[in-house]
């Protein structure tokens, strides 16, 4: 079995410095909860929604391993509002596999968005982004993902190592069930340095300065005969509007 490398955790009071110095930071679940100002157990209210994700029918490799939901929000100060449902779009310069496509996914369920943990998490991350790169408004795309092993192998990032074309990317591990793989890799966008590690604890966070680093997650394989899956929540923050507007 391939060795699993522990994530290089950042103390909460070192979050801004880590983003400044190396372009990314990893927070342990307790630090994520402290950042959001909630007990860690508050995030458990979001968990059932991952069992209701819809098939991603846009995969160009013909795979059936990805399920997702997607919604968009604007946050100004501490006010978070959901915008009318819209496509997810990326230019080919950032996503060579699926860029240039108008991809319409089922929206995130209202009951999920209504949970206090949802707005608290997005608000805390927006404040973190503003501390590093001041902005009066953030355009947030939220993606719920489940990558499973129905094809034998599941690919969290079929496009490979990439940037997302936004200002900041937050990747939260929600669950790992009966899988191996799913290693995270982060590289300097304009240099040779890189790190590899595995997010293993639910609600651990990888926060990326998208202009400075490239990221990917390696494929997953099942550890049990009935398969396994990896659930994540990806939140992107962009000051200059949504891509494709």
LOBAMAR-884938 format. One record per atom (N, C-alpha, C): residue in three letters; x, y, z. Coordinates in steps of 0.001 Angstrom, whole numbers, padded with zeros to 6 digits, always signed. Layout:
// LOBAMAR-884938
ALAXYZ ...
END
This chain:
// LOBAMAR-884938
UNK+000841-001186+000000 UNK+000000+000000+000000 UNK+000884+001248+000000 UNK+000482+002273-000756 UNK+001244+003507-000811 UNK+001175+004222+000533 UNK+002313+004730+000998 UNK+002359+005416+002277 UNK+001496+006667+002252 UNK+000868+006956+003399 UNK+000054+008158+003531 UNK+000842+009200+004299 UNK+000978+010383+003742 UNK+001731+011452+004363 UNK+000781+012356+005140 UNK+001133+012620+006395 UNK+000284+013466+007228 UNK+000262+014889+006703 UNK-000895+015524+006804 UNK-001036+016901+006331 UNK-000242+017845+007223 UNK+000426+018857+006640 UNK+001204+019829+007415 UNK+000294+020889+008033 UNK-000235+020611+009213 UNK-001267+021458+009796 UNK-000722+022816+010237 UNK-001547+023825+009997 UNK-001230+025209+010343 UNK-002014+025607+011585 UNK-001387+026192+012602 UNK-002167+026713+013728 UNK-003051+027855+013261 UNK-004198+028007+013888 UNK-005156+029003+013431 UNK-004553+030399+013409 UNK-003731+030722+014401 UNK-003142+032064+014418 UNK-002013+032233+013402 UNK-001668+031154+012696 UNK-000670+031241+011639 UNK-001253+031135+010246 UNK-002601+031184+010143 UNK-003264+030992+008858 UNK-002871+032048+007835 UNK-002956+033315+008192 UNK-002637+034374+007243 UNK-001166+034311+006824 UNK-000288+034023+007768 UNK+001134+033949+007446 UNK+001429+032792+006498 UNK+000764+031660+006681 UNK+000979+030516+005792 UNK+000529+030838+004373 UNK-000621+031498+004235 UNK-001081+031901+002903 UNK-000109+032884+002273 UNK+000426+033789+003078 UNK+001373+034781+002580 UNK+002698+034138+002168 UNK+003197+033226+002983 UNK+004545+032713+002788 UNK+004625+031577+001776 UNK+003601+030708+001735 UNK+003702+029559+000835 UNK+002486+029352-000057 UNK+001461+030176+000113 UNK+000323+030096-000795 UNK-000733+029080-000434 UNK-000576+028371+000668 UNK-001627+027442+001106 UNK-001489+027183+002591 UNK-002569+026662+003173 UNK-002583+026300+004590 UNK-003528+025124+004781 UNK-003241+024327+005781 UNK-004101+023201+006155 UNK-004522+023390+007601 UNK-005822+023380+007847 UNK-006345+023505+009209 UNK-006948+022184+009660 UNK-006674+021823+010900 UNK-007322+020664+011510 UNK-008790+020975+011766 UNK-009630+019954+011925 UNK-011061+020194+012141 UNK-011363+021136+013293 UNK-010664+021007+014397 UNK-010931+021882+015541 UNK-010637+023339+015203 UNK-009614+023560+014397 UNK-009279+024925+013987 UNK-010319+025474+013025 UNK-010860+024623+012165 UNK-011928+025054+011250 UNK-013151+025480+012054 UNK-013500+024676+013056 UNK-014646+025015+013904 UNK-014408+026330+014642 UNK-013192+026513+015149 UNK-012877+027763+015852 UNK-012936+028947+014904 UNK-012460+028759+013678 UNK-012517+029828+012679 UNK-013959+030236+012414 UNK-014854+029249+012317 UNK-016266+029510+012045 UNK-017033+029952+013282 UNK-016436+029808+014458 UNK-017108+030193+015689 UNK-018222+029254+016104 UNK-018067+027973+015769 UNK-019085+026973+016075 UNK-018433+025741+016692 UNK-019192+024956+017449 UNK-018661+023653+017867 UNK-018535+022742+016652 UNK-017541+021869+016668 UNK-017320+020988+015525 UNK-018557+020152+015214 UNK-019306+019771+016229 UNK-020506+018952+016016 UNK-021548+019655+015163 UNK-021495+020987+015070 UNK-022475+021714+014261 UNK-022374+021355+012790 UNK-021195+020942+012342 UNK-021024+020590+010937 UNK-021687+019267+010584 UNK-021976+018446+011588 UNK-022597+017148+011318 UNK-023972+017295+010681 UNK-024625+018440+010896 UNK-025949+018649+010292 UNK-025879+018692+008775 UNK-024702+018950+008230 UNK-024546+019001+006773 UNK-024340+017626+006154 UNK-023912+016651+006937 UNK-023474+015371+006396 UNK-024521+014622+005578 UNK-025791+014539+006006 UNK-026746+013728+005246 UNK-026921+014173+003804 UNK-026654+015432+003511 UNK-026885+015919+002149 UNK-025960+015272+001126 UNK-024831+014733+001550 UNK-023928+014077+000581 UNK-024516+012770+000054 UNK-025493+012212+000754 UNK-026139+010995+000254 UNK-027169+011297-000829 UNK-027439+012578-001058 UNK-028438+012952-002058 UNK-027855+013682-003256 UNK-026568+013504-003527 UNK-025966+014178-004672 UNK-026372+013504-005983 UNK-026266+014264-007062 UNK-026721+013810-008386 UNK-025535+013500-009289 UNK-025756+012614-010226 UNK-024695+012183-011128 UNK-024148+013350-011948 UNK-022817+013382-012087 UNK-022148+014343-012967 UNK-022113+013729-014360 UNK-022947+014245-015257 UNK-023071+013675-016598 UNK-022181+014365-017622 UNK-021238+015200-017169 UNK-020376+015938-018085 UNK-018966+015356-018182 UNK-018687+014282-017480 UNK-017329+013748-017467 UNK-016923+013267-018858 UNK-015873+013848-019398 UNK-015449+013508-020754 UNK-014751+012156-020846 UNK-014351+011610-019690 UNK-013757+010274-019736 UNK-014813+009179-019674 UNK-016090+009562-019686 UNK-017173+008592-019669 UNK-017411+007961-018312 UNK-016766+008476-017283 UNK-016871+007880-015960 UNK-018214+008100-015289 UNK-018468+007240-014295 UNK-019702+007334-013497 UNK-019375+007533-012026 UNK-018159+007958-011745 UNK-017635+007956-010386 UNK-017860+009261-009629 UNK-018433+010279-010261 UNK-018570+011572-009585 UNK-020030+011990-009481 UNK-020427+012354-008266 UNK-021743+012920-008002 UNK-021531+014287-007378 UNK-022454+015221-007655 UNK-022213+016585-007154 UNK-023483+017420-007143 UNK-023431+018517-006412 UNK-024384+019618-006478 UNK-023587+020911-006463 UNK-024208+021983-006975 UNK-023479+023239-007155 UNK-024434+024409-006997 UNK-024025+025401-006207 UNK-024794+026641-006075 UNK-023828+027799-005922 UNK-024347+029018-006168 UNK-023520+030219-006138 UNK-024071+031242-005142 UNK-023157+031973-004540 UNK-023497+032933-003496 UNK-022656+034189-003664 UNK-023156+035267-003086 UNK-022377+036498-002948 UNK-022354+036842-001472 UNK-021174+037208-000975 UNK-021069+037631+000414 UNK-020443+039014+000457 UNK-021143+039930+001112 UNK-020675+041302+001319 UNK-020712+041562+002812 UNK-019539+041829+003395 UNK-019484+041931+004851 UNK-019863+040592+005452 UNK-020850+040597+006320 UNK-021318+039354+006927 UNK-022632+038865+006316 UNK-023034+039464+005205 UNK-024317+039105+004590 UNK-024084+038151+003422 UNK-024572+036944+003567 UNK-024464+035921+002525 UNK-025818+035762+001850 UNK-025832+035840+000523 UNK-027081+035601-000200 UNK-026816+034664-001369 UNK-027754+033780-001579 UNK-027669+032863-002712 UNK-028184+033565-003949 UNK-027488+033413-005072 UNK-027913+034044-006320 UNK-028712+033037-007137 UNK-029486+033510-008132 UNK-030230+032569-008971 UNK-029310+031498-009559 UNK-029854+030301-009672 UNK-029047+029167-010114 UNK-028412+029460-011473 UNK-027146+029141-011587 UNK-026403+029441-012804 UNK-025436+028305-013104 UNK-024887+028371-014293 UNK-023949+027352-014742 UNK-022631+027440-013971 UNK-021888+026347-014021 UNK-020483+026355-013622 UNK-019663+026383-014907 UNK-018781+027371-015012 UNK-017992+027543-016237 UNK-016558+027886-015887 UNK-015625+027263-016599 UNK-014210+027578-016462 UNK-013596+027693-017852 UNK-012616+028574-018031 UNK-011929+028632-019322 UNK-011009+027432-019496 UNK-010702+027090-020733 UNK-009828+025944-020992 UNK-008428+026171-020448 UNK-008048+027433-020243 UNK-006720+027707-019688 UNK-006570+027158-018275 UNK-007697+027005-017569 UNK-007645+026493-016204 UNK-008140+025057-016097 UNK-008957+024624-016996 UNK-009453+023253-016987 UNK-009433+022739-018420 UNK-008335+022098-018777 UNK-008159+021649-020161 UNK-009159+020568-020540 UNK-009669+019823-019560 UNK-010584+018723-019860 UNK-012020+019194-019992 UNK-012478+019998-019051 UNK-013886+020403-019034 UNK-014086+021907-019199 UNK-013024+022649-019480 UNK-013149+024082-019677 UNK-013922+024416-020943 UNK-014554+025598-020947 UNK-015324+026038-022104 UNK-016710+025444-022201 UNK-017099+024613-021229 UNK-018411+023975-021242 UNK-019352+024685-020280 UNK-020602+024865-020682 UNK-021628+025335-019758 UNK-022174+024113-019024 UNK-021750+023948-017804 UNK-022160+022776-017025 UNK-023203+023187-015987 UNK-024367+022590-016091 UNK-025466+022885-015182 UNK-025675+021681-014267 UNK-025435+021890-012986 UNK-025620+020840-011996 UNK-026822+021156-011124 UNK-027373+020140-010505 UNK-028488+020355-009586 UNK-028018+021225-008421 UNK-028867+022156-007968 UNK-028451+023052-006879 UNK-028340+022329-005547 UNK-027572+022920-004660 UNK-027470+022426-003298 UNK-028826+022583-002620 UNK-029215+021606-001853 UNK-030560+021591-001288 UNK-030753+022736-000294 UNK-031945+023365-000305 UNK-032207+024485+000606 UNK-031969+024146+002070 UNK-032285+022925+002476 UNK-032092+022544+003871 UNK-030617+022569+004260 UNK-029743+022310+003306 UNK-028302+022359+003567 UNK-027852+023804+003737 UNK-028275+024660+002821 UNK-027897+026076+002857 UNK-028427+026752+004114 UNK-029554+026268+004640 UNK-030175+026874+005818 UNK-029473+026530+007126 UNK-028570+025555+007103 UNK-027887+025173+008333 UNK-026955+026292+008802 UNK-026920+026596+010094 UNK-026027+027648+010590 UNK-024565+027423+010219 UNK-024145+026173+010144 UNK-022747+025882+009816 UNK-022405+026332+008403 UNK-023374+026327+007506 UNK-023121+026703+006118 UNK-022706+028171+006023 UNK-023525+029063+006536 UNK-023224+030487+006439 UNK-022038+030868+007315 UNK-021891+030217+008467 UNK-020767+030524+009349 UNK-019446+030162+008687 UNK-019402+029021+008022 UNK-018178+028583+007354 UNK-017811+029513+006209 UNK-018773+029821+005344 UNK-018481+030696+004201 UNK-018092+032085+004686 UNK-018768+032581+005696 UNK-018437+033899+006222 UNK-017027+033954+006795 UNK-016648+032930+007535 UNK-015308+032897+008123 UNK-014234+032824+007050 UNK-014474+032033+006021 UNK-013489+031931+004945 UNK-013412+033227+004146 UNK-014542+033892+003947 UNK-014525+035173+003248 UNK-013704+036198+004017 UNK-013834+036220+005330 UNK-013039+037146+006140 UNK-011549+036814+006044 UNK-011245+035526+005992 UNK-009850+035106+005839 UNK-009299+035564+004500 UNK-010096+035409+003450 UNK-009666+035856+002124 UNK-009457+037371+002100 UNK-010367+038108+002726 UNK-010270+039576+002727 UNK-009063+040062+003512 UNK-008672+039317+004536 UNK-007486+039696+005305 UNK-006231+039580+004448 UNK-006225+038628+003554 UNK-005065+038432+002691 UNK-005135+039294+001444 UNK-006364+039483+000905 UNK-006564+040249-000325 UNK-007873+041022-000181 UNK-007831+042253+000313 UNK-009057+042977+000647 UNK-010046+043056-000516 UNK-011308+042765-000218 UNK-012383+042849-001207 UNK-013678+043127-000455 UNK-014518+043948-001023 UNK-015798+044260-000382 UNK-016863+043216-000687 UNK-016628+042420-001725 UNK-017614+041413-002139 UNK-016870+040191-002683 UNK-017349+039019-002277 UNK-016800+037775-002805 UNK-017894+036993-003529 UNK-017556+036477-004690 UNK-018447+035603-005453 UNK-018011+034173-005171 UNK-018919+033427-004575 UNK-018586+032104-004037 UNK-019327+031027-004829 UNK-018572+030051-005326 UNK-019194+028859-005912 UNK-018977+027708-004949 UNK-020058+027010-004627 UNK-020016+025896-003683 UNK-020285+024598-004433 UNK-019420+023636-004230 UNK-019529+022339-004897 UNK-019494+021232-003853 UNK-020543+020436-003800 UNK-020530+019202-003012 UNK-020127+018065-003946 UNK-019117+017310-003569 UNK-018642+016193-004393 UNK-018690+014890-003621 UNK-019079+013839-004303 UNK-018810+012472-003855 UNK-018112+011743-005000 UNK-016887+011295-004756 UNK-016150+010473-005704 UNK-016223+009043-005192 UNK-016757+008131-006006 UNK-016879+006748-005557 UNK-016059+005823-006452 UNK-016126+004542-006162 UNK-015316+003568-006889 UNK-016186+002656-007750 UNK-017311+003196-008236 UNK-018204+002383-009067 UNK-017534+001943-010371 UNK-016528+002675-010834 UNK-015771+002290-012024 UNK-014494+001540-011670 UNK-014342+001177-010402 UNK-013120+000547-009950 UNK-012137+001565-009406 UNK-012034+002699-010087 UNK-011190+003813-009684 UNK-012019+005082-009773 UNK-011895+005957-008766 UNK-012555+007255-008803 UNK-011513+008351-008898 UNK-011794+009383-009672 UNK-010818+010444-009925 UNK-011342+011780-009390 UNK-010822+012239-008255 UNK-011269+013527-007723 UNK-010965+014700-008651 UNK-009841+014640-009363 UNK-009468+015731-010280 UNK-009085+015118-011630 UNK-010066+014738-012430 UNK-009744+014121-013724 UNK-008995+015058-014659 UNK-009070+016369-014406 UNK-008352+017337-015224 UNK-006872+017414-014877 UNK-006451+016739-013800 UNK-005050+016753-013393 UNK-004720+017957-012544 UNK-003430+018209-012365 UNK-002983+019354-011582 UNK-003435+020637-012258 UNK-004023+021550-011486 UNK-004674+022698-012116 UNK-004807+023860-011132 UNK-005134+025019-011669 UNK-005668+026148-010926 UNK-007114+026312-011350 UNK-007905+027040-010547 UNK-009331+027161-010814 UNK-009741+028489-011436 UNK-008804+029438-011540 UNK-009147+030721-012139 UNK-009906+031641-011201 UNK-009705+031458-009890 UNK-010367+032278-008881 UNK-009286+032914-008007 UNK-009672+033516-006891 UNK-008692+034072-005968 UNK-008255+033056-004914 UNK-009226+032388-004308 UNK-008917+031406-003271 UNK-009805+030173-003451 UNK-009267+029029-003079 UNK-009996+027759-003136 UNK-009920+027103-001764 UNK-011078+026717-001229 UNK-011148+025985+000034 UNK-011650+024575-000255 UNK-010874+023585+000148 UNK-011253+022182-000009 UNK-011411+021585+001374 UNK-012621+021176+001710 UNK-012886+020564+003009 UNK-013174+019084+002814 UNK-012414+018245+003508 UNK-012716+016826+003488 UNK-013927+016577+004376 UNK-014926+015923+003829 UNK-016141+015623+004584 UNK-016129+014179+005087 UNK-015675+013247+004233 UNK-015647+011839+004646 UNK-014743+011044+003714 UNK-014112+010034+004273 UNK-013423+008984+003523 UNK-013994+007658+004009 UNK-014485+006832+003073 UNK-015086+005568+003466 UNK-014523+004439+002619 UNK-013794+003543+003245 UNK-013317+002295+002631 UNK-012546+002539+001336 UNK-011607+003459+001374 UNK-010800+003748+000191 UNK-009321+003869+000558 UNK-008492+003740-000463 UNK-007095+004139-000390 UNK-006854+005133-001517 UNK-005785+005912-001394 UNK-005515+006958-002383 UNK-006137+008268-001957 UNK-006427+009122-002923 UNK-006977+010431-002609 UNK-005955+011332-001953 UNK-004715+011194-002371 UNK-003653+012046-001830 UNK-003735+013432-002452 UNK-003536+014443-001639 UNK-003533+015832-002113 UNK-002108+016230-002473 UNK-001962+016940-003591 UNK-000659+017434-004016 UNK-000785+018913-004355 UNK+000117+019702-003787 UNK+000122+021153-003989 UNK+001515+021545-004479 UNK+001563+022293-005588 UNK+002821+022705-006191 UNK+002842+024217-006385 UNK+004023+024809-006308 UNK+004164+026204-006696 UNK+003776+026365-008158 UNK+003023+027421-008476 UNK+002646+027664-009864 UNK+003842+028092-010706 UNK+004817+028744-010069 UNK+005963+029277-010818 UNK+007283+028852-010190 UNK+007338+027614-009723 UNK+008560+027135-009101 UNK+008526+025633-008928 UNK+009603+025058-008397 UNK+009708+023602-008299 UNK+009144+022989-007032 UNK+008876+023804-006021 UNK+008505+023258-004712 UNK+007097+022670-004724 UNK+006916+021613-003936 UNK+005603+020995-003814 UNK+005512+020146-002568 UNK+004295+019823-002166 UNK+004060+018954-001022 UNK+002953+017976-001343 UNK+003026+016810-000719 UNK+001992+015789-000869 UNK+001573+015335+000522 UNK+000279+015131+000685 UNK-000242+014719+001986 UNK-001664+014220+001777 UNK-002204+013595+002792 UNK-003561+013057+002721 UNK-004439+013728+003772 UNK-005508+014348+003327 UNK-006526+014853+004242 UNK-007337+013652+004726 UNK-007311+013392+006014 UNK-007949+012179+006522 UNK-009039+012436+007549 UNK-009017+013579+008217 UNK-009991+013862+009262 UNK-011166+014658+008700 UNK-012406+014248+008992 UNK-013565+015013+008533 UNK-013502+016464+008989 UNK-013771+017361+008059 UNK-013794+018813+008240 UNK-012393+019420+008385 UNK-011369+018681+007957 UNK-010071+019325+007773 UNK-010128+020157+006496 UNK-009327+021211+006454 UNK-009430+022226+005398 UNK-008089+022463+004730 UNK-008102+022491+003409 UNK-006987+022977+002607 UNK-007431+024287+001967 UNK-006734+025378+002284 UNK-007054+026690+001722 UNK-005902+027119+000832 UNK-006218+027478-000419 UNK-005216+027743-001446 UNK-005345+029148-002005 UNK-004213+029801-002199 UNK-004149+031028-002994 UNK-004000+030573-004440 UNK-005076+030684-005211 UNK-005140+030042-006517 UNK-004135+030601-007522 UNK-003698+031847-007344 UNK-002731+032428-008266 UNK-001333+031878-008039 UNK-001092+031326-006869 UNK+000274+030958-006496 UNK+000551+029462-006508 UNK-000496+028638-006443 UNK-000257+027197-006364 UNK-001180+026433-007316 UNK-000719+025258-007673 UNK-001467+024296-008483 UNK-001796+023120-007569 UNK-002967+022516-007758 UNK-003332+021415-006869 UNK-003999+020282-007622 UNK-003972+019116-007022 UNK-004670+017945-007550 UNK-004861+016938-006431 UNK-005749+015980-006654 UNK-005933+014846-005755 UNK-005821+013574-006575 UNK-005107+012596-006058 UNK-004869+011368-006812 UNK-006104+010462-006787 UNK-006192+009509-007706 UNK-007352+008618-007755 UNK-007523+007810-006468 UNK-008744+007349-006261 UNK-009059+006483-005123 UNK-009409+005096-005628 UNK-009149+004094-004779 UNK-009514+002709-005049 UNK-010212+002136-003822 UNK-011065+001129-004007 UNK-011833+000603-002868 UNK-011004-000314-001980 UNK-011321-000318-000695 UNK-010742-001257+000256 UNK-011710-002374+000605 UNK-012951-002255+000151 UNK-013974-003256+000459 UNK-014663-003692-000828 UNK-015250-004874-000791 UNK-015891-005426-001991 UNK-017063-004578-002454 UNK-017729-003903-001522 UNK-018890-003094-001905 UNK-018508-001647-002220 UNK-017222-001378-002361 UNK-016783-000060-002814 UNK-016612+000935-001685 UNK-016209+002131-002059 UNK-016000+003191-001093 UNK-016164+004542-001754 UNK-015991+005610-000982 UNK-016158+006952-001547 UNK-015378+007981-000745 UNK-015199+009138-001358 UNK-014555+010299-000732 UNK-015451+011506-000961 UNK-015868+012162+000116 UNK-016761+013320+000033 UNK-015985+014589+000363 UNK-016208+015625-000425 UNK-015574+016914-000166 UNK-016563+018045-000420 UNK-016262+019181+000204 UNK-016941+020441-000080 UNK-015873+021390-000592 UNK-016068+021914-001798 UNK-015126+022851-002397 UNK-015821+024203-002533 UNK-015190+025229-001988 UNK-015708+026599-002045 UNK-014668+027469-002725 UNK-015054+028155-003797 UNK-014122+029061-004468 UNK-014567+030500-004248 UNK-013589+031375-004088 UNK-013836+032789-003792 UNK-013177+033634-004875 UNK-013976+034478-005519 UNK-013476+035314-006606 UNK-014052+036717-006440 UNK-013201+037712-006419 UNK-013674+039102-006209 UNK-014341+039676-007442 UNK-013829+039350-008615 UNK-014294+040005-009854 UNK-015410+039254-010553 UNK-016445+038899-009855 UNK-017600+038262-010480 UNK-017393+036786-010701 UNK-018464+036123-011128 UNK-018392+034710-011448 UNK-017769+034511-012810 UNK-017043+033440-012984 UNK-016485+033138-014302 UNK-017629+032842-015277 UNK-017474+033346-016466 UNK-018498+033146-017496 UNK-019565+034211-017536 UNK-019491+035212-016631 UNK-020474+036296-016651 UNK-020210+037224-017840 
END
